[in-house]
């Protein structure tokens, strides 16, 4: 096994290829590779990247729904000291244009479904030297790969080289590229696996999107442990049930998926009993939904996790025993305790002093999992990471006497809808550009399916009228669908404090008063 202080993520894959070369490693669609086959394939992809001029410090990008080649490119590029940037494929053209320019990707791998969108913006992608289509129709990836020899000479790559860039929406309306190094990814895998070790019969279902830490970093953790992985194209019912039929028994899912299964009927619920463990997170789990899941699958272990892209994934976990312990029922509303290898502070965001025990403050985290910073954004990095390595999460919370963390509020105006992070300023920036809109405040309100959904509260200019539906349509042409408001209230005035700041807490309060979540 590799030394975490100096290792790169490929080392673990190479280890398992030598230990169990003929055992199955990964399955996607109709294809399964053994560890030896997959190891050799990634060396060939690294060779093809090197032949195309990719080397230390370079970036490539992958834009598509889930595809095994995305993870393969992450491993292959990182073997060369390069990084794979994975934008959210749901983003609008302007947002993708910005991200691909920001990361400076020299090669863009793009799924056939998204190729027309990329072709339409091709003249603006000045850094991109080569576009390679990936997919069953008109696939260019496999021919490109067939023409290249396996990587012969490996460059020296350190644990602190960036291997992965995932984009997190920014509070100023522009996404930020979170740089994750080999050290970050290695530490995350080790820390999570210390708490949730892999067993011989575990087959990991990788259903979350690869642009999310719950997709790529979860998959890297499974590979790190020598676990077989079954990859789905999307996190939809048919794909997940196909994974179950293929033997997958460990999964990370968002609460809306669990809600959908419970609503799908007895046959779907029965199929889910094959899961040994379901880890859930990335969005609030309403307590009635959690209780329904625990009752439907009494033999399944449930683990709630809380984390963030900047920490390569998980920082706290609520373990299975607490989920089914009626004496700790109040802790079912918590995010659990810090995982091994992660330190926590709860800090007054104004004084920057630790808050008294049990009181609310901003959650700060420190670990080798922590990103070295945001790509091309030193000021944002300095605002988020302290000189002594603490990450300011932007989430407000408290901890009980045994360290169970309760998320109480958000210092930043982040909305989590279906596992996607949405920042209100990004939507406000679009809405306020409409000629009828004078002021706008965007909030998250409860939604039984998605956890939260986006609501805009708008003040119109005097002598102006416009329908709610027209404003929603206006945003749909400028933002990704999941960021667009699902409802808009038109009001005379927005509540403000004495200094003029809009009181979003007051706007949210009527919607959250009768809900278990205290995210107001």
CORVENBEL-V170989 format. One record per backbone hydrogen bond with DSSP energy under -1.0 kcal/mol. NH is the residue of the N-H (numbers start at 1). CO is the residue of the C=O. If there is no record, write none. Layout:
nh=NH co=CO
nh=NH co=CO
This chain:
nh=6 co=3
nh=7 co=3
nh=11 co=8
nh=13 co=9
nh=14 co=10
nh=15 co=11
nh=16 co=12
nh=17 co=13
nh=18 co=14
nh=19 co=15
nh=20 co=16
nh=23 co=20
nh=25 co=33
nh=26 co=33
nh=27 co=229
nh=28 co=31
nh=31 co=28
nh=33 co=26
nh=35 co=23
nh=36 co=21
nh=38 co=34
nh=39 co=35
nh=40 co=36
nh=41 co=37
nh=42 co=38
nh=43 co=39
nh=44 co=40
nh=45 co=41
nh=46 co=42
nh=47 co=43
nh=48 co=44
nh=49 co=45
nh=50 co=46
nh=51 co=47
nh=52 co=48
nh=53 co=50
nh=54 co=49
nh=57 co=81
nh=58 co=55
nh=60 co=83
nh=61 co=107
nh=62 co=85
nh=63 co=109
nh=66 co=233
nh=70 co=67
nh=72 co=68
nh=73 co=69
nh=74 co=70
nh=75 co=71
nh=76 co=72
nh=77 co=73
nh=78 co=74
nh=79 co=75
nh=80 co=77
nh=81 co=78
nh=82 co=77
nh=83 co=58
nh=84 co=163
nh=85 co=60
nh=86 co=165
nh=91 co=88
nh=96 co=92
nh=97 co=93
nh=98 co=94
nh=99 co=95
nh=100 co=96
nh=101 co=97
nh=102 co=98
nh=103 co=99
nh=106 co=59
nh=108 co=130
nh=109 co=61
nh=110 co=132
nh=111 co=63
nh=112 co=134
nh=114 co=111
nh=118 co=114
nh=119 co=115
nh=120 co=116
nh=122 co=119
nh=124 co=121
nh=125 co=122
nh=126 co=124
nh=129 co=106
nh=130 co=106
nh=132 co=108
nh=134 co=110
nh=140 co=133
nh=141 co=133
nh=144 co=140
nh=145 co=141
nh=146 co=142
nh=147 co=143
nh=148 co=145
nh=151 co=43
nh=161 co=158
nh=163 co=180
nh=164 co=180
nh=165 co=84
nh=166 co=178
nh=168 co=176
nh=173 co=170
nh=176 co=168
nh=178 co=166
nh=179 co=373
nh=180 co=164
nh=182 co=161
nh=183 co=159
nh=185 co=181
nh=186 co=182
nh=187 co=183
nh=188 co=184
nh=189 co=185
nh=190 co=186
nh=191 co=187
nh=192 co=188
nh=193 co=189
nh=194 co=190
nh=196 co=192
nh=202 co=199
nh=204 co=228
nh=205 co=250
nh=206 co=230
nh=212 co=209
nh=215 co=212
nh=216 co=212
nh=218 co=213
nh=219 co=215
nh=220 co=216
nh=221 co=217
nh=222 co=218
nh=223 co=219
nh=224 co=220
nh=225 co=221
nh=226 co=223
nh=227 co=222
nh=229 co=25
nh=230 co=204
nh=231 co=27
nh=232 co=206
nh=240 co=236
nh=241 co=237
nh=242 co=238
nh=243 co=239
nh=244 co=240
nh=245 co=241
nh=246 co=242
nh=247 co=244
nh=248 co=243
nh=249 co=203
nh=250 co=203
nh=251 co=277
nh=253 co=279
nh=257 co=254
nh=258 co=254
nh=259 co=255
nh=260 co=256
nh=261 co=257
nh=262 co=258
nh=263 co=259
nh=264 co=261
nh=269 co=265
nh=270 co=266
nh=271 co=267
nh=272 co=268
nh=273 co=270
nh=274 co=271
nh=275 co=272
nh=276 co=249
nh=277 co=249
nh=278 co=301
nh=279 co=251
nh=280 co=303
nh=281 co=253
nh=290 co=286
nh=291 co=287
nh=292 co=288
nh=293 co=289
nh=294 co=290
nh=295 co=291
nh=296 co=292
nh=297 co=293
nh=300 co=297
nh=301 co=276
nh=303 co=278
nh=304 co=318
nh=305 co=280
nh=306 co=316
nh=308 co=313
nh=311 co=308
nh=312 co=309
nh=313 co=308
nh=315 co=306
nh=316 co=306
nh=317 co=337
nh=318 co=304
nh=323 co=319
nh=324 co=320
nh=325 co=322
nh=328 co=325
nh=329 co=326
nh=331 co=328
nh=332 co=329
nh=333 co=330
nh=334 co=331
nh=335 co=405
nh=337 co=317
nh=339 co=315
nh=342 co=339
nh=343 co=366
nh=345 co=364
nh=347 co=362
nh=348 co=353
nh=352 co=348
nh=355 co=346
nh=359 co=356
nh=361 co=397
nh=362 co=347
nh=363 co=395
nh=364 co=345
nh=365 co=391
nh=366 co=343
nh=370 co=367
nh=371 co=310
nh=375 co=177
nh=377 co=374
nh=381 co=377
nh=382 co=378
nh=383 co=379
nh=384 co=380
nh=385 co=381
nh=386 co=390
nh=389 co=386
nh=391 co=365
nh=392 co=384
nh=393 co=363
nh=396 co=409
nh=397 co=361
nh=398 co=406
nh=400 co=404
nh=403 co=400
nh=405 co=336
nh=406 co=398
nh=408 co=396
nh=409 co=396
nh=411 co=394
nh=412 co=394
nh=414 co=412
nh=415 co=422
nh=417 co=420
nh=418 co=450
nh=420 co=417
nh=422 co=415
nh=424 co=413
nh=426 co=423
nh=428 co=424
nh=429 co=425
nh=431 co=427
nh=432 co=428
nh=433 co=430
nh=434 co=431
nh=437 co=434
nh=438 co=459
nh=439 co=459
nh=441 co=457
nh=443 co=455
nh=445 co=453
nh=447 co=451
nh=451 co=447
nh=452 co=450
nh=453 co=445
nh=455 co=443
nh=456 co=487
nh=457 co=441
nh=458 co=489
nh=459 co=439
nh=461 co=436
nh=464 co=461
nh=471 co=467
nh=472 co=468
nh=473 co=469
nh=474 co=470
nh=475 co=471
nh=476 co=472
nh=478 co=475
nh=479 co=475
nh=483 co=480
nh=484 co=481
nh=486 co=454
nh=489 co=456
nh=491 co=458
nh=497 co=501
nh=500 co=497
nh=503 co=495
nh=504 co=502
nh=507 co=503
nh=508 co=504
nh=509 co=505
nh=511 co=508
nh=512 co=508
nh=513 co=509
nh=515 co=512
nh=520 co=518
